[in-house]
């Protein structure tokens, strides 16, 4: 497990930003699309995953979203 993913997994209550989310997604080839048309949530997706996530860019990001994101990344890695 890389450093950022492990830190997020161990401390989901940390002061995580949307930039941290974008960095983690980029490392694993996961799409992280910013909101369009006045929305407030980033869309997280991967071609091998049926599930999609939405994460608000409001800071700090709530721990529940970080937990879902880390589980999503681990699931993507398991498929590769």
Beta strands, then each sheet from edge to edge (+ up, - down):
strand 1: 31-33
strand 2: 41-45
strand 3: 53-56
sheet 1: 1+ 2- 3+
end
